[in-house]
Amino acid sequence: MAYSIVHHDKKLLFSSTFFLLAFVFLAKGIEIGGRPSGHFIDIFGLYSTVFSPLLFLYFFYVMYRILLRGKKSLIWYIAFTALAVSLLLSIRQRVYITDFAPYVTIAIILMLDIFNTSLRVRLKVFQRRYKRAFMMLIFSLALSVGIIVFHQTFFLFSKDPSSHFATRIYKPYFLAKDLHSKGIECYDGAKGREGYQLQYYNIHPCRF
């Protein structure tokens, strides 16, 4: 919608407005309300997890560079608007990253374009730091993927799993597995988030 307003594209403005209204009123996708609760730092952490920390820093650099002196394409408007809206909403309420991350991550196309342009306009002798930065970024991505893939293994072989930060994630899973093996279909000892996780594994409260 922002792109269509800036570029005076009436057809795109009409269609984007229609789909936005349909999303807000029919799908009821994003609820705005409540008191300011301060999840601004949380959303930064989630985005850095989605991109990986180094890539997220470069993402910010690309967004800022295009904002100041770059050509603002439709992809940039989508990514920048989704980022700005999610950050503004995070000041007041908890934001579900799945509502915005798909629109923000398409900026990877712009990031590749900016990096490729920056690399090609320089002589080979001045390309070394860019190539080193690229290798560091690939290493950090590989490390992030490795942590995600082998995360459960690290948790199982930790000296004290009860003090591990992932305990609240895996404890309901192992509990549900144990209950299923004993033929127990209900459990009343879980509260809050743990109870919801058990329900995901078809273990409902006995009073349900």
C-alpha positions as CSV (number, residue, x, y, z in Angstrom):
1,M,0.0,0.0,0.0
2,A,2.8,2.4,0.9
3,Y,4.5,1.6,-2.4
4,S,1.4,2.3,-4.4
5,I,0.8,5.6,-2.6
6,V,4.4,6.8,-3.3
7,H,4.3,5.7,-7.0
8,H,0.7,6.7,-7.6
9,D,-0.3,3.2,-8.6
10,K,-4.1,3.2,-8.3
11,K,-4.7,-0.5,-9.2
12,L,-2.1,-1.7,-6.6
13,L,-3.5,0.7,-4.0
14,F,-7.0,-0.6,-4.5
15,S,-6.0,-4.3,-4.3
16,S,-3.6,-3.9,-1.4
17,T,-6.2,-1.9,0.6
18,F,-8.8,-4.6,-0.1
19,F,-6.6,-7.4,1.1
20,L,-5.5,-5.5,4.2
21,L,-9.1,-4.8,5.2
22,A,-9.9,-8.5,4.5
23,F,-7.0,-9.5,6.8
24,V,-7.9,-7.2,9.6
25,F,-11.7,-7.6,9.7
26,L,-12.2,-11.2,8.3
27,A,-9.2,-13.1,9.4
28,K,-8.8,-11.1,12.6
29,G,-5.0,-11.6,12.3
30,I,-3.6,-8.9,14.6
31,E,-5.2,-7.7,17.8
32,I,-4.2,-4.3,19.1
33,G,-5.0,-3.6,22.6
34,G,-4.1,-3.8,26.3
35,R,-1.5,-1.8,28.2
36,P,2.1,-1.1,27.1
37,S,4.0,-4.2,28.1
38,G,7.4,-3.6,26.5
39,H,8.3,-6.5,24.2
40,F,10.6,-4.3,22.0
41,I,13.8,-6.1,23.0
42,D,12.1,-9.5,22.6
43,I,11.2,-8.9,19.0
44,F,14.8,-7.9,18.2
45,G,15.9,-11.2,19.7
46,L,13.4,-13.1,17.6
47,Y,14.5,-11.4,14.4
48,S,18.2,-12.0,15.2
49,T,17.3,-15.7,15.7
50,V,15.4,-15.9,12.4
51,F,18.2,-14.2,10.4
52,S,21.2,-15.1,12.7
53,P,22.8,-12.2,14.6
54,L,25.4,-11.1,12.0
55,L,22.9,-11.4,9.1
56,F,20.4,-9.4,11.1
57,L,22.9,-6.6,11.5
58,Y,23.5,-6.5,7.8
59,F,19.8,-6.5,7.2
60,F,19.5,-3.4,9.3
61,Y,22.4,-1.8,7.3
62,V,20.7,-2.6,4.0
63,M,17.3,-1.3,5.1
64,Y,18.9,2.0,6.4
65,R,21.1,2.4,3.3
66,I,18.2,2.0,0.9
67,L,16.1,4.3,3.1
68,L,18.7,7.1,2.8
69,R,20.0,6.8,-0.8
70,G,18.9,3.6,-2.5
71,K,16.2,2.8,-4.9
72,K,13.2,1.7,-3.0
73,S,11.6,-1.3,-4.7
74,L,8.4,-3.0,-3.8
75,I,10.4,-5.7,-1.9
76,W,12.0,-3.0,0.2
77,Y,8.6,-1.4,1.1
78,I,7.2,-4.8,2.1
79,A,10.1,-5.7,4.3
80,F,10.5,-2.2,5.8
81,T,6.8,-1.7,6.5
82,A,6.5,-5.2,8.1
83,L,9.6,-4.5,10.3
84,A,8.4,-1.0,11.3
85,V,4.9,-2.2,12.2
86,S,6.1,-5.2,14.2
87,L,8.5,-2.9,16.2
88,L,5.8,-0.4,16.9
89,L,3.3,-3.0,18.0
90,S,6.0,-4.7,20.2
91,I,6.1,-1.5,22.4
92,R,2.5,-2.2,23.4
93,Q,2.0,-5.9,23.2
94,R,3.5,-9.3,22.4
95,V,4.1,-9.8,18.7
96,Y,3.9,-13.1,17.0
97,I,7.0,-13.3,14.8
98,T,5.2,-15.7,12.4
99,D,2.9,-12.8,11.4
100,F,5.8,-10.6,10.1
101,A,8.9,-12.7,9.5
102,P,7.8,-14.0,6.1
103,Y,7.5,-10.4,4.8
104,V,10.7,-9.3,6.5
105,T,12.9,-12.2,5.3
106,I,12.2,-11.4,1.6
107,A,14.7,-8.6,2.1
108,I,17.4,-11.2,1.7
109,I,17.1,-10.5,-2.1
110,L,18.0,-6.9,-1.5
111,M,20.9,-7.9,0.9
112,L,22.4,-10.2,-1.8
113,D,22.0,-7.4,-4.4
114,I,23.7,-4.8,-2.2
115,F,26.6,-7.1,-1.3
116,N,27.1,-8.2,-4.9
117,T,27.1,-4.5,-6.1
118,S,29.5,-3.5,-3.3
119,L,31.9,-6.4,-4.3
120,R,31.9,-5.8,-8.0
121,V,32.6,-2.1,-8.0
122,R,35.9,-2.6,-6.1
123,L,39.2,-4.0,-7.4
124,K,40.2,-7.5,-6.3
125,V,42.7,-6.2,-3.8
126,F,39.9,-4.3,-2.0
127,Q,37.5,-7.2,-2.1
128,R,39.2,-9.2,0.6
129,R,37.4,-7.7,3.6
130,Y,34.1,-8.3,1.9
131,K,34.9,-11.9,1.2
132,R,36.1,-12.4,4.8
133,A,32.9,-10.9,6.1
134,F,31.0,-13.2,3.8
135,M,32.9,-16.3,5.1
136,M,32.2,-15.2,8.7
137,L,28.6,-14.8,7.9
138,I,28.4,-18.3,6.3
139,F,30.2,-19.7,9.4
140,S,27.7,-18.1,11.8
141,L,24.8,-19.4,9.7
142,A,26.3,-23.0,9.7
143,L,26.8,-22.7,13.5
144,S,23.2,-21.5,14.0
145,V,21.9,-24.4,11.9
146,G,24.1,-26.9,13.8
147,I,22.8,-25.6,17.1
148,I,19.2,-26.0,15.9
149,V,19.7,-29.5,14.5
150,F,21.7,-30.9,17.4
151,H,20.0,-28.8,20.1
152,Q,18.1,-31.8,21.6
153,T,21.3,-33.8,21.7
154,F,23.1,-31.1,23.6
155,F,20.2,-30.9,26.0
156,L,20.2,-34.7,26.7
157,F,23.9,-34.9,27.3
158,S,24.1,-31.8,29.5
159,K,25.3,-32.4,33.0
160,D,22.3,-30.9,34.7
161,P,19.3,-30.8,32.3
162,S,17.0,-29.3,35.0
163,S,19.0,-26.1,34.9
164,H,19.1,-25.9,31.1
165,F,17.1,-23.1,29.5
166,A,15.3,-25.6,27.2
167,T,13.9,-27.6,30.1
168,R,10.5,-26.0,29.8
169,I,10.4,-27.0,26.1
170,Y,11.5,-30.6,26.5
171,K,10.0,-31.5,29.9
172,P,6.4,-31.6,28.7
173,Y,7.5,-33.6,25.6
174,F,9.2,-36.3,27.7
175,L,6.4,-36.3,30.2
176,A,3.8,-36.8,27.5
177,K,5.9,-39.6,26.0
178,D,6.1,-41.3,29.4
179,L,2.4,-40.9,30.0
180,H,1.5,-42.4,26.6
181,S,3.8,-45.4,27.3
182,K,1.9,-46.1,30.5
183,G,-1.5,-45.7,28.8
184,I,-2.4,-42.5,30.7
185,E,-4.5,-40.1,28.7
186,C,-4.9,-37.3,31.3
187,Y,-2.8,-35.3,33.7
188,D,-3.5,-32.6,36.3
189,G,-0.1,-31.7,37.5
190,A,0.7,-29.2,34.7
191,K,-0.1,-25.5,34.8
192,G,0.1,-22.6,32.3
193,R,2.3,-23.1,29.3
194,E,3.3,-26.7,30.3
195,G,-0.4,-27.6,30.3
196,Y,-0.9,-26.3,26.8
197,Q,2.1,-28.2,25.6
198,L,0.7,-31.4,27.0
199,Q,-2.6,-30.8,25.3
200,Y,-0.6,-30.5,22.0
201,Y,0.5,-34.1,22.7
202,N,-3.1,-35.1,23.4
203,I,-2.7,-35.2,27.2
204,H,-5.6,-33.2,28.6
205,P,-6.5,-32.4,32.2
206,C,-8.5,-35.1,33.8
207,R,-11.3,-32.7,34.6
208,F,-11.4,-31.8,30.8
